[in-house]
Amino acid sequence: MAEKGHKNDWETLIGFMEFVKTLPTLLHKDSILVDKEEEVNAIFFDDGVQSTETVFTISEKDDLSPLVFLVENKVRHANEIVCFYPFVRGGKKVRLQITEIKEWENKYEAIIYATNGEVTISFFDTKYFKNKEKYKIGNEYTFYLNALAYNVHFLPEDKKRVSHEGQDAARWYAMMGQEPEYDEKGKIKPYIMDFSKTVAYLPRHEDFYDDAQIQAPIISVEKISAFQTEFYKFKIKIWQNPNLDPDFCSPNIPDIYVDLYTKVDFFERTPTTEDSLEGFIWLQGYLEE
């Protein structure tokens, strides 16, 4: 089990303390959604006692929203806020087989490790408290996946293409099973490796496997408003089937897409579908119901 928190996760949006200041306003909004989930067995209060309690979650109707947990403290005869974190409603669907669940010490939050048969994706389950009794290691489930950006920027020009020259170029031509190309002076032309459309996903650390480093071309982009702030919503891939050889990867396995939400001020100009992104993200998801 791992003990975690969401202070860093709030930095993907408006910052932890900035959100805390808005909590009283959120709880009195007419537009909030309140969901009731009974009989969640977990550790909710500072006494560290595990018990079965009724959980209420509060969110806004927007796709990008906080998710706030209210639990009745029977000792104090009051409802208490026990947790809150950024929450993305909906998103891209992906079919994955659960390989491992790293449950947090509070027993109502967890990171899910799941595979499509070729790559393992690890993400924070925003509705683990609600669905944890349904999960069985080895079973397949359909999840919504989304990502929030800690720091994302345009892929630099010097990373888009790598040029190998001279004997190094000859070596690369040979490794790729190609005949060298020559210029008008009889010299081997540089071997150019184009990484501008490369898709890459790399979890960052053993204890924070819901965080990842990514590189991805932009498939679509739109601007949205949430938390009284403007964000970009990108459609990207975090895994792409190479379709090179059936012995290497089954051609029937679909690519994995996510919606990525980033701060507008990460970028000095408006992003387009001609651009590729790189940076660090927080990956989250939840079970399709």
C-alpha positions as CSV (number, residue, x, y, z in Angstrom):
1,M,0.0,0.0,0.0
2,A,1.1,3.6,-0.6
3,E,0.3,6.8,1.2
4,K,-0.3,9.6,-1.2
5,G,-2.0,13.0,-1.6
6,H,-3.2,15.4,-4.3
7,K,-1.3,18.6,-3.5
8,N,0.9,18.2,-6.5
9,D,-2.0,17.1,-8.7
10,W,-3.7,20.4,-8.2
11,E,-0.7,22.2,-9.7
12,T,-2.0,20.9,-13.1
13,L,-4.9,23.3,-12.8
14,I,-4.9,26.2,-10.4
15,G,-2.8,25.2,-7.4
16,F,-3.8,23.5,-4.1
17,M,-4.3,26.6,-1.9
18,E,-6.1,28.5,-4.7
19,F,-8.7,25.7,-4.9
20,V,-9.0,25.4,-1.1
21,K,-10.1,29.1,-1.1
22,T,-12.9,28.3,-3.5
23,L,-14.3,25.3,-1.6
24,P,-17.0,27.3,0.4
25,T,-18.3,28.7,-2.9
26,L,-18.4,25.3,-4.6
27,L,-20.4,23.8,-1.8
28,H,-23.1,26.4,-2.1
29,K,-23.4,26.4,-6.0
30,D,-26.8,25.5,-7.5
31,S,-25.0,23.7,-10.4
32,I,-23.2,21.1,-8.3
33,L,-23.8,17.4,-8.7
34,V,-24.1,15.3,-5.6
35,D,-23.7,11.5,-5.8
36,K,-24.4,9.2,-2.9
37,E,-22.4,6.0,-2.6
38,E,-23.3,3.9,0.5
39,E,-21.2,1.3,2.4
40,V,-17.7,2.2,1.4
41,N,-15.3,0.4,3.7
42,A,-12.2,2.5,4.2
43,I,-10.2,4.7,6.6
44,F,-11.8,8.2,6.4
45,F,-10.8,10.0,9.6
46,D,-7.7,11.0,11.6
47,D,-8.3,8.2,14.1
48,G,-7.1,5.7,11.5
49,V,-10.0,3.3,12.1
50,Q,-11.4,1.4,9.1
51,S,-15.2,1.5,9.0
52,T,-18.1,1.4,6.5
53,E,-19.5,4.8,5.9
54,T,-21.8,6.6,3.5
55,V,-19.9,8.7,1.0
56,F,-21.2,11.7,-0.9
57,T,-19.2,13.1,-3.8
58,I,-19.7,16.7,-5.0
59,S,-18.6,17.9,-8.4
60,E,-19.6,20.4,-11.0
61,K,-21.4,19.6,-14.3
62,D,-18.4,20.6,-16.4
63,D,-16.1,17.9,-17.8
64,L,-13.2,19.3,-15.8
65,S,-14.2,19.6,-12.2
66,P,-13.2,19.0,-8.6
67,L,-14.4,15.9,-6.9
68,V,-15.0,16.5,-3.2
69,F,-15.7,13.7,-0.7
70,L,-18.1,14.2,2.2
71,V,-18.4,11.5,4.9
72,E,-20.6,11.6,8.0
73,N,-18.5,11.5,11.1
74,K,-20.8,9.8,13.6
75,V,-18.6,10.7,16.5
76,R,-18.7,14.4,15.8
77,H,-22.2,14.2,14.3
78,A,-21.1,16.2,11.3
79,N,-20.3,15.7,7.6
80,E,-16.6,16.1,7.0
81,I,-14.6,16.8,3.8
82,V,-12.1,14.0,3.7
83,C,-10.6,14.3,0.2
84,F,-10.8,16.4,-3.0
85,Y,-8.9,16.1,-6.3
86,P,-9.2,17.2,-9.9
87,F,-11.7,15.1,-11.9
88,V,-12.3,14.7,-15.6
89,R,-15.7,13.4,-16.6
90,G,-15.9,11.2,-19.7
91,G,-13.0,10.9,-22.0
92,K,-11.6,8.3,-24.3
93,K,-12.6,4.7,-23.8
94,V,-10.0,1.9,-23.7
95,R,-10.3,-1.8,-22.9
96,L,-7.6,-3.0,-20.5
97,Q,-6.8,-6.0,-18.4
98,I,-6.0,-5.2,-14.7
99,T,-2.6,-6.6,-13.7
100,E,-2.1,-4.9,-10.3
101,I,-3.9,-2.5,-7.9
102,K,-1.8,-0.3,-5.6
103,E,-4.3,0.7,-3.0
104,W,-3.5,3.7,-0.8
105,E,-3.5,3.5,2.9
106,N,-6.9,5.1,3.2
107,K,-8.3,2.2,1.1
108,Y,-10.6,4.3,-1.0
109,E,-8.0,5.5,-3.5
110,A,-5.7,3.5,-5.7
111,I,-3.5,3.4,-8.8
112,I,-4.6,0.8,-11.4
113,Y,-2.0,-1.1,-13.5
114,A,-3.6,-2.5,-16.7
115,T,-2.5,-3.7,-20.0
116,N,-3.8,-4.0,-23.6
117,G,-1.5,-6.9,-24.2
118,E,1.4,-4.8,-25.4
119,V,1.8,-1.9,-23.0
120,T,1.0,-1.4,-19.3
121,I,-0.8,1.8,-18.4
122,S,-0.9,3.0,-14.8
123,F,-3.4,5.6,-13.8
124,F,-5.1,7.1,-10.7
125,D,-8.7,5.7,-10.5
126,T,-11.0,8.6,-9.7
127,K,-13.8,6.3,-8.7
128,Y,-12.0,3.5,-7.0
129,F,-14.0,4.0,-3.8
130,K,-17.1,3.1,-5.8
131,N,-15.9,0.3,-7.9
132,K,-13.1,-1.5,-6.0
133,E,-15.3,-4.4,-5.1
134,K,-15.9,-5.1,-8.8
135,Y,-12.3,-5.5,-9.7
136,K,-10.5,-8.8,-10.1
137,I,-6.9,-9.1,-11.2
138,G,-6.7,-10.6,-14.7
139,N,-10.1,-9.4,-15.8
140,E,-10.7,-6.9,-18.6
141,Y,-12.7,-3.7,-18.1
142,T,-13.5,-0.6,-20.1
143,F,-12.1,2.6,-18.7
144,Y,-12.3,6.3,-19.5
145,L,-8.8,7.7,-19.6
146,N,-7.7,11.4,-19.4
147,A,-4.6,13.4,-18.6
148,L,-3.8,16.6,-16.9
149,A,-0.5,18.4,-17.6
150,Y,2.1,19.3,-14.9
151,N,4.3,20.8,-17.6
152,V,3.8,20.4,-21.4
153,H,5.4,22.3,-24.3
154,F,6.0,22.0,-28.0
155,L,8.5,19.4,-29.1
156,P,11.8,21.3,-29.8
157,E,13.0,21.5,-33.3
158,D,16.3,19.7,-32.4
159,K,14.3,16.7,-31.2
160,K,12.1,16.4,-34.3
161,R,14.9,15.1,-36.6
162,V,18.3,13.5,-36.0
163,S,20.8,13.5,-38.8
164,H,23.5,10.8,-39.1
165,E,26.4,11.6,-41.4
166,G,29.4,9.8,-43.0
167,Q,30.2,6.3,-41.7
168,D,27.5,6.8,-39.0
169,A,25.0,7.2,-41.8
170,A,26.3,4.1,-43.6
171,R,25.9,2.1,-40.4
172,W,22.3,3.3,-40.0
173,Y,21.4,2.5,-43.7
174,A,22.8,-1.0,-43.1
175,M,20.9,-1.5,-39.8
176,M,17.7,-0.5,-41.5
177,G,18.3,-2.8,-44.4
178,Q,18.6,0.0,-46.9
179,E,21.1,0.8,-49.6
180,P,23.0,4.1,-48.9
181,E,22.0,7.1,-51.0
182,Y,24.8,9.3,-52.5
183,D,25.0,13.0,-53.5
184,E,26.4,14.3,-56.8
185,K,29.9,14.2,-55.3
186,G,29.6,10.5,-54.4
187,K,29.3,11.1,-50.7
188,I,26.8,9.2,-48.6
189,K,23.8,11.4,-47.9
190,P,22.9,11.9,-44.3
191,Y,20.5,9.3,-42.8
192,I,17.6,11.3,-41.3
193,M,15.5,9.9,-38.5
194,D,12.2,11.8,-38.1
195,F,10.7,11.8,-34.6
196,S,8.2,14.6,-35.2
197,K,5.3,12.2,-35.1
198,T,6.6,9.8,-32.5
199,V,4.3,8.6,-29.7
200,A,5.9,7.8,-26.4
201,Y,4.6,7.1,-22.9
202,L,7.0,6.5,-19.9
203,P,5.8,6.3,-16.3
204,R,8.0,8.4,-14.1
205,H,8.7,6.6,-10.8
206,E,7.7,3.5,-8.9
207,D,5.8,5.4,-6.3
208,F,4.1,7.7,-8.7
209,Y,3.2,5.6,-11.7
210,D,0.1,7.7,-12.4
211,D,2.6,10.4,-13.5
212,A,4.3,9.9,-16.9
213,Q,6.5,11.6,-19.5
214,I,4.9,11.7,-22.9
215,Q,5.6,12.7,-26.5
216,A,2.7,13.0,-28.9
217,P,1.5,14.7,-32.0
218,I,-1.6,16.9,-31.5
219,I,-4.7,15.2,-33.2
220,S,-7.1,18.0,-32.2
221,V,-7.2,21.0,-30.0
222,E,-9.9,23.3,-28.5
223,K,-10.0,25.9,-25.7
224,I,-12.2,25.4,-22.7
225,S,-12.9,27.2,-19.5
226,A,-12.9,25.7,-16.0
227,F,-12.1,27.0,-12.5
228,Q,-12.5,30.5,-14.0
229,T,-9.4,29.7,-16.1
230,E,-8.8,28.8,-19.7
231,F,-7.2,25.5,-20.7
232,Y,-6.4,23.7,-23.9
233,K,-8.0,20.3,-24.4
234,F,-5.9,18.2,-26.7
235,K,-6.7,14.8,-28.2
236,I,-3.4,12.7,-28.3
237,K,-2.2,9.1,-28.3
238,I,-0.1,7.8,-25.5
239,W,0.4,4.4,-27.2
240,Q,0.4,3.6,-30.9
241,N,0.4,0.2,-32.5
242,P,3.5,0.0,-34.7
243,N,1.8,-2.5,-37.1
244,L,5.2,-3.6,-38.2
245,D,5.2,-7.3,-37.7
246,P,2.4,-9.6,-36.4
247,D,5.1,-11.4,-34.4
248,F,6.1,-8.1,-32.8
249,C,2.6,-6.7,-32.1
250,S,-0.9,-7.8,-32.9
251,P,-2.4,-5.5,-35.6
252,N,-5.8,-5.9,-33.9
253,I,-4.8,-4.0,-30.8
254,P,-6.2,-0.4,-31.0
255,D,-4.2,2.8,-30.3
256,I,-4.7,4.3,-26.9
257,Y,-6.1,7.9,-26.9
258,V,-6.6,10.4,-24.1
259,D,-7.8,13.9,-23.7
260,L,-5.0,16.0,-22.3
261,Y,-5.9,19.3,-20.4
262,T,-3.1,21.9,-20.2
263,K,-2.8,25.5,-19.0
264,V,-3.0,28.0,-21.8
265,D,0.1,29.8,-20.5
266,F,2.3,26.8,-21.2
267,F,2.4,28.0,-24.8
268,E,3.7,31.2,-26.4
269,R,1.3,30.7,-29.4
270,T,-1.9,28.8,-30.2
271,P,-1.1,25.1,-30.7
272,T,-2.2,23.4,-34.0
273,T,-2.4,19.9,-35.4
274,E,1.0,20.5,-37.0
275,D,2.6,20.5,-33.6
276,S,3.8,17.7,-31.3
277,L,3.9,17.9,-27.5
278,E,6.3,16.6,-24.8
279,G,6.2,16.9,-21.1
280,F,4.9,15.4,-17.8
281,I,1.3,14.5,-17.1
282,W,-0.9,13.0,-14.5
283,L,-3.0,10.1,-15.9
284,Q,-6.4,9.4,-14.4
285,G,-9.4,7.3,-15.3
286,Y,-12.4,5.4,-14.1
287,L,-14.6,2.4,-14.9
288,E,-17.3,2.7,-17.5
289,E,-20.6,2.1,-15.9
